[in-house]
Amino acid sequence: MLSVAVAAAVAFALALLCTPLAVKALVRLKAAQPIRDINPEAHQAKRGTPTMGGLILILATIAAYAAGHLVMATLPSRQIVPDGPTMTALVLLGLMVCCGAIGFLDDFLKVTKRNSAGLAGRWKLALQLAVGLGFGVLTVSFADNAGQTVGSTHISWVREIGWLEVGKVGAVVLFIAVIMASTNAVNLTDGLDGLATGTSVMVLAAYCLISSWQYQHWCSDPSIGTQFCYPARDPLEAALIAAAAAGACVGFLWWNTSPARIIMGDTGSMALGGLIAGQAVATRTILLLPFIALLFVVITMSRIIQYTSYKTTGKRVFRMSPLHHHFEMVGWSEVNIVIRFWIIAGIGAVIGLGVLYTDFLNNVG
């Protein structure tokens, strides 16, 4: 697991040291985040803050993944480690890059047009659908020597549910749904300084622990014997990438916390959303994702409730949606909202990990 720790440390250092350079470059390029007039008044102070900081998260994660593999090359041969990048890494990093590219296009249009409209919603959803379809096909194709693919044709909870088989087509459809839900959920959460970044740290750290646990109890490891094990493909790769992304988020958070010197933008929120969805598929814990990503679910549901209520009754449930803006409108400070919402995010991650461990104890006890 040394490679996982190295990846996290490298990503943290790169994001911490390179983000100020990115701030200066983006300021020179006048890549400022447009602020809507309907946003809470406190947000007007954010005008001029550079956006597209998600580029740092993506690049730091990829570089840290490469550093982790260099460490793997020095490990004793008795340890089960991949010789090079695997299909799991291709899917996870590919999702991060491609979803981030959709966000980058949205940010680019916002910056160049000097308004908050960006990429039209129908085009954003169409591109998310295309990315989900492409990588969804990869997740159920190209099995390894043990016959394992990145994704599963079964619905998964803390592991595959044997009697809930959906087939390859159903697995791809489910993958698309998870990708679209996750990317948009993180995007909705990215409304206050550090909120989405800090929450992503907790979610990705949880998935790093899950993948590490699966690696320690991996069915492909002959030393595990007949005790309960996890059939997930390449869990060490998933842990490595989750650790790298979490480390990058921590380094970026140093500059993104209130008052933010840089905003991750849709580039970062969609990249993180795509990666988190990919982690849920790779670890085969899809139905556990709503617990681990509890805050993202709560904020998304607030937007759905607000929209549904207004369209059906003409009345709003919240003063403003998503939920964090409602609390701004009732007088909570930005820092208070972020810290309290981080607590909710942490509770969700702990619940998810607790459910996973409880299931393991029930199976080996």
C-alpha positions as CSV (number, residue, x, y, z in Angstrom):
1,M,0.0,0.0,0.0
2,L,3.1,2.3,-0.1
3,S,2.2,3.2,-3.6
4,V,-1.2,4.5,-2.5
5,A,0.4,6.7,0.2
6,V,2.9,8.0,-2.3
7,A,0.2,8.9,-4.9
8,A,-1.8,10.8,-2.3
9,A,1.3,12.7,-1.2
10,V,2.5,13.6,-4.7
11,A,-1.0,14.8,-5.7
12,F,-1.2,16.9,-2.6
13,A,2.2,18.5,-3.2
14,L,1.5,19.2,-6.9
15,A,-1.9,20.7,-6.2
16,L,-0.6,22.8,-3.3
17,L,2.4,24.2,-5.2
18,C,0.9,24.5,-8.7
19,T,-2.5,26.0,-7.9
20,P,-1.0,29.5,-7.2
21,L,0.7,29.4,-10.6
22,A,-2.6,28.4,-12.2
23,V,-4.3,31.3,-10.5
24,K,-1.8,33.8,-12.0
25,A,-2.1,32.2,-15.5
26,L,-5.9,32.2,-15.4
27,V,-6.0,35.8,-14.1
28,R,-3.8,36.9,-17.1
29,L,-6.2,35.0,-19.4
30,K,-9.2,36.7,-17.8
31,A,-10.8,33.4,-17.0
32,A,-13.0,34.7,-14.3
33,Q,-16.1,33.0,-13.0
34,P,-19.3,34.8,-14.1
35,I,-21.7,35.4,-11.2
36,R,-25.5,35.5,-11.7
37,D,-27.3,38.5,-10.4
38,I,-29.9,36.2,-8.7
39,N,-27.2,34.7,-6.5
40,P,-27.1,35.7,-2.9
41,E,-25.5,39.2,-2.5
42,A,-22.4,37.8,-0.8
43,H,-21.5,36.1,-4.0
44,Q,-21.0,39.4,-5.8
45,A,-17.6,39.6,-4.0
46,K,-16.5,36.5,-6.0
47,R,-16.6,38.3,-9.3
48,G,-13.1,38.1,-10.9
49,T,-12.1,34.9,-9.1
50,P,-10.5,32.6,-11.7
51,T,-12.3,29.4,-12.6
52,M,-11.3,26.1,-14.4
53,G,-9.2,25.1,-11.4
54,G,-10.3,21.6,-12.0
55,L,-7.5,21.3,-14.5
56,I,-5.1,21.2,-11.6
57,L,-7.1,18.3,-10.0
58,I,-7.0,16.3,-13.2
59,L,-3.3,16.8,-14.0
60,A,-2.2,16.2,-10.4
61,T,-4.2,13.0,-10.2
62,I,-2.7,11.6,-13.4
63,A,0.8,12.6,-12.4
64,A,0.4,11.1,-8.9
65,Y,-1.0,7.9,-10.5
66,A,2.1,7.6,-12.6
67,A,4.3,8.2,-9.5
68,G,2.4,5.4,-7.7
69,H,3.2,3.0,-10.5
70,L,6.9,3.9,-10.2
71,V,6.7,2.8,-6.6
72,M,4.9,-0.4,-7.6
73,A,7.8,-1.3,-9.8
74,T,10.0,-1.6,-6.7
75,L,7.7,-3.8,-4.7
76,P,8.6,-7.5,-4.0
77,S,7.4,-9.9,-6.6
78,R,5.3,-11.8,-4.1
79,Q,2.9,-8.9,-3.9
80,I,0.0,-8.9,-6.5
81,V,0.4,-5.6,-8.4
82,P,-0.3,-4.7,-12.0
83,D,2.7,-4.5,-14.3
84,G,1.3,-1.3,-15.9
85,P,-1.9,0.7,-16.4
86,T,-5.0,-1.6,-16.4
87,M,-8.5,-1.4,-17.8
88,T,-9.7,-0.1,-14.4
89,A,-7.2,2.8,-14.6
90,L,-8.3,3.5,-18.2
91,V,-11.9,3.7,-17.2
92,L,-11.4,5.7,-14.0
93,L,-8.9,8.2,-15.4
94,G,-10.7,8.3,-18.7
95,L,-14.0,9.2,-16.9
96,M,-12.2,12.0,-15.0
97,V,-10.6,13.4,-18.1
98,C,-13.7,13.2,-20.4
99,C,-16.2,14.4,-17.8
100,G,-13.8,17.2,-17.0
101,A,-13.6,18.0,-20.7
102,I,-17.3,18.5,-20.8
103,G,-17.0,20.8,-17.8
104,F,-14.1,22.7,-19.4
105,L,-16.2,23.4,-22.5
106,D,-19.0,24.7,-20.2
107,D,-16.5,26.9,-18.3
108,F,-14.8,28.1,-21.5
109,L,-18.1,29.2,-23.0
110,K,-19.0,31.0,-19.7
111,V,-15.7,32.9,-19.7
112,T,-15.6,33.8,-23.4
113,K,-19.3,34.9,-23.5
114,R,-19.0,36.6,-20.1
115,N,-22.2,35.1,-18.7
116,S,-23.2,32.1,-16.6
117,A,-25.2,30.3,-19.3
118,G,-22.3,28.2,-20.7
119,L,-23.0,25.0,-22.5
120,A,-26.7,24.4,-23.2
121,G,-28.2,21.8,-20.9
122,R,-29.3,19.5,-23.7
123,W,-25.8,19.4,-25.1
124,K,-24.3,18.8,-21.7
125,L,-26.6,15.9,-21.1
126,A,-25.9,14.5,-24.6
127,L,-22.2,14.6,-24.0
128,Q,-22.6,12.9,-20.6
129,L,-24.7,10.3,-22.3
130,A,-22.0,9.7,-24.9
131,V,-19.2,9.4,-22.3
132,G,-21.3,7.1,-20.1
133,L,-22.1,4.9,-23.1
134,G,-18.5,4.7,-24.3
135,F,-17.0,3.9,-20.9
136,G,-20.0,1.7,-19.9
137,V,-19.2,-0.6,-22.8
138,L,-15.6,-0.8,-21.7
139,T,-16.7,-1.7,-18.1
140,V,-18.4,-4.9,-19.3
141,S,-15.8,-5.8,-22.0
142,F,-12.1,-6.9,-21.9
143,A,-12.1,-9.4,-19.1
144,D,-8.8,-10.2,-17.4
145,N,-7.2,-13.6,-17.1
146,A,-9.6,-14.4,-14.2
147,G,-12.6,-13.5,-16.3
148,Q,-13.3,-10.2,-14.4
149,T,-14.4,-7.0,-16.0
150,V,-14.3,-3.6,-14.5
151,G,-18.0,-3.4,-14.0
152,S,-20.5,-6.1,-13.1
153,T,-23.7,-7.4,-14.8
154,H,-25.2,-7.6,-11.4
155,I,-26.6,-4.8,-9.2
156,S,-24.2,-4.3,-6.4
157,W,-24.7,-3.2,-2.7
158,V,-21.5,-3.7,-0.7
159,R,-20.7,-6.4,-3.2
160,E,-22.6,-8.1,-6.1
161,I,-26.2,-9.2,-5.4
162,G,-26.2,-12.6,-7.1
163,W,-29.9,-12.8,-7.9
164,L,-30.0,-9.2,-9.4
165,E,-28.5,-9.8,-12.8
166,V,-29.2,-7.1,-15.4
167,G,-27.0,-8.3,-18.3
168,K,-24.5,-6.3,-20.2
169,V,-27.1,-3.9,-21.7
170,G,-28.6,-3.3,-18.3
171,A,-25.2,-2.8,-16.8
172,V,-24.3,-0.1,-19.4
173,V,-27.7,1.7,-18.9
174,L,-27.1,1.7,-15.1
175,F,-23.6,3.0,-15.6
176,I,-24.9,5.9,-17.7
177,A,-27.4,6.7,-15.0
178,V,-24.8,6.7,-12.3
179,I,-22.4,8.9,-14.3
180,M,-25.1,11.5,-15.1
181,A,-26.4,11.5,-11.5
182,S,-22.9,11.8,-10.0
183,T,-21.5,14.5,-12.3
184,N,-24.6,16.7,-11.9
185,A,-24.8,16.2,-8.1
186,V,-21.2,17.3,-7.6
187,N,-21.8,20.2,-10.0
188,L,-24.8,21.4,-8.0
189,T,-22.8,21.2,-4.7
190,D,-20.0,23.4,-6.1
191,G,-21.7,26.6,-5.1
192,L,-19.7,27.7,-2.0
193,D,-16.0,28.0,-1.5
194,G,-14.5,24.6,-0.6
195,L,-17.9,22.8,-0.3
196,A,-17.6,20.4,-3.2
197,T,-13.8,20.1,-2.8
198,G,-13.9,19.1,0.9
199,T,-16.9,16.8,0.4
200,S,-15.1,15.1,-2.5
201,V,-12.1,14.5,-0.2
202,M,-14.3,12.5,2.2
203,V,-16.0,10.5,-0.6
204,L,-12.8,9.7,-2.4
205,A,-11.0,8.8,0.9
206,A,-13.9,6.4,1.6
207,Y,-13.4,4.8,-1.8
208,C,-9.7,4.5,-1.2
209,L,-10.3,2.7,2.0
210,I,-12.9,0.4,0.3
211,S,-10.6,-0.5,-2.5
212,S,-7.7,-1.0,-0.1
213,W,-9.9,-3.3,2.0
214,Q,-10.9,-5.2,-1.1
215,Y,-7.2,-5.6,-2.1
216,Q,-6.4,-7.0,1.3
217,H,-9.3,-9.5,0.8
218,W,-9.0,-10.0,-2.9
219,C,-10.2,-13.3,-4.6
220,S,-7.3,-13.1,-7.0
221,D,-4.8,-13.4,-4.1
222,P,-4.1,-17.1,-3.6
223,S,-3.1,-16.4,0.0
224,I,-6.7,-15.5,0.9
225,G,-7.8,-19.1,0.7
226,T,-11.4,-20.0,1.2
227,Q,-12.4,-17.1,3.4
228,F,-14.8,-14.4,2.2
229,C,-13.2,-12.3,-0.5
230,Y,-14.1,-9.6,-3.0
231,P,-14.0,-10.3,-6.8
232,A,-13.5,-6.7,-7.8
233,R,-11.0,-6.2,-10.6
234,D,-7.8,-4.3,-9.9
235,P,-8.7,-2.9,-6.4
236,L,-5.2,-1.6,-5.9
237,E,-5.5,0.5,-9.0
238,A,-8.8,1.9,-7.8
239,A,-7.3,2.7,-4.4
240,L,-4.3,4.4,-6.1
241,I,-6.5,6.7,-8.2
242,A,-8.9,7.5,-5.3
243,A,-6.0,8.4,-3.1
244,A,-4.4,10.6,-5.8
245,A,-7.6,12.5,-6.4
246,A,-8.3,12.9,-2.7
247,G,-4.7,14.2,-2.2
248,A,-5.1,16.6,-5.1
249,C,-8.4,17.9,-3.6
250,V,-6.7,18.6,-0.2
251,G,-3.9,20.5,-1.9
252,F,-6.4,22.5,-4.0
253,L,-8.6,23.1,-0.9
254,W,-5.8,25.2,0.6
255,W,-6.5,27.8,-2.1
256,N,-10.2,27.0,-2.7
257,T,-11.4,27.5,0.9
258,S,-13.1,30.8,1.8
259,P,-12.3,33.3,0.5
260,A,-11.3,31.2,-2.6
261,R,-8.5,32.4,-4.7
262,I,-9.6,29.9,-7.4
263,I,-12.8,28.0,-8.3
264,M,-12.7,24.5,-9.6
265,G,-15.6,25.3,-12.0
266,D,-17.5,22.7,-14.0
267,T,-14.1,21.4,-15.1
268,G,-13.4,20.1,-11.6
269,S,-16.9,19.3,-10.4
270,M,-17.7,17.1,-13.5
271,A,-14.3,15.5,-13.4
272,L,-14.8,14.5,-9.7
273,G,-18.3,13.4,-10.3
274,G,-17.3,11.1,-13.1
275,L,-14.4,9.7,-11.1
276,I,-16.7,9.1,-8.0
277,A,-19.2,7.3,-10.2
278,G,-16.5,5.2,-11.7
279,Q,-15.2,4.2,-8.2
280,A,-18.7,3.0,-7.3
281,V,-18.8,0.8,-10.4
282,A,-15.2,-0.5,-10.1
283,T,-15.6,-1.4,-6.4
284,R,-19.1,-2.8,-7.1
285,T,-20.8,-0.7,-4.5
286,I,-23.3,1.2,-6.6
287,L,-26.2,1.1,-4.1
288,L,-23.8,2.1,-1.4
289,L,-22.9,5.3,-3.3
290,P,-25.9,7.3,-2.0
291,F,-24.7,6.7,1.6
292,I,-21.0,7.5,0.9
293,A,-22.0,10.6,-1.1
294,L,-24.8,11.6,1.3
295,L,-24.3,15.3,1.0
296,F,-24.4,15.2,-2.8
297,V,-27.7,13.3,-2.6
298,V,-29.2,15.8,-0.1
299,I,-28.3,18.8,-2.2
300,T,-29.5,17.2,-5.5
301,M,-32.8,16.2,-3.8
302,S,-33.3,19.9,-2.6
303,R,-33.0,21.0,-6.3
304,I,-35.5,18.3,-7.4
305,I,-38.0,19.2,-4.6
306,Q,-37.8,22.9,-5.4
307,Y,-38.3,22.4,-9.1
308,T,-41.1,19.9,-8.7
309,S,-42.9,22.0,-6.2
310,Y,-42.7,25.2,-8.2
311,K,-43.8,23.5,-11.5
312,T,-46.8,21.7,-9.8
313,T,-48.0,24.2,-7.2
314,G,-46.2,27.5,-8.1
315,K,-44.7,27.6,-4.6
316,R,-41.1,27.2,-3.5
317,V,-40.1,24.9,-0.6
318,F,-36.8,26.7,-0.1
319,R,-35.9,30.4,-0.4
320,M,-33.4,29.3,-3.0
321,S,-32.0,26.0,-4.3
322,P,-29.7,24.1,-4.1
323,L,-29.9,23.8,-0.3
324,H,-26.7,25.7,0.6
325,H,-28.1,28.9,-1.0
326,H,-31.3,28.5,1.1
327,F,-29.2,28.7,4.3
328,E,-27.3,31.7,2.9
329,M,-30.6,33.5,2.4
330,V,-31.7,32.8,6.0
331,G,-28.5,34.4,7.3
332,W,-25.9,31.6,7.8
333,S,-22.4,32.6,6.9
334,E,-20.7,30.8,4.1
335,V,-18.0,29.3,6.4
336,N,-20.7,27.9,8.8
337,I,-22.6,26.3,6.0
338,V,-19.6,24.7,4.5
339,I,-18.3,23.3,7.8
340,R,-21.8,22.0,8.8
341,F,-22.3,20.4,5.4
342,W,-18.8,18.8,5.6
343,I,-20.0,17.2,8.9
344,I,-23.0,15.7,7.0
345,A,-20.7,14.5,4.3
346,G,-18.4,12.9,6.9
347,I,-21.3,11.1,8.5
348,G,-22.4,9.7,5.2
349,A,-18.9,8.4,4.4
350,V,-18.6,6.8,7.9
351,I,-22.0,5.1,7.5
352,G,-21.0,3.7,4.1
353,L,-17.8,2.3,5.5
354,G,-19.6,0.9,8.5
355,V,-22.1,-0.9,6.3
356,L,-19.3,-2.4,4.3
357,Y,-17.4,-3.7,7.3
358,T,-20.5,-5.0,9.0
359,D,-21.3,-7.0,5.9
360,F,-17.8,-8.4,5.9
361,L,-18.1,-9.5,9.6
362,N,-21.4,-11.1,8.9
363,N,-19.9,-13.2,6.1
364,V,-16.7,-14.3,7.9
365,G,-18.3,-14.7,11.4
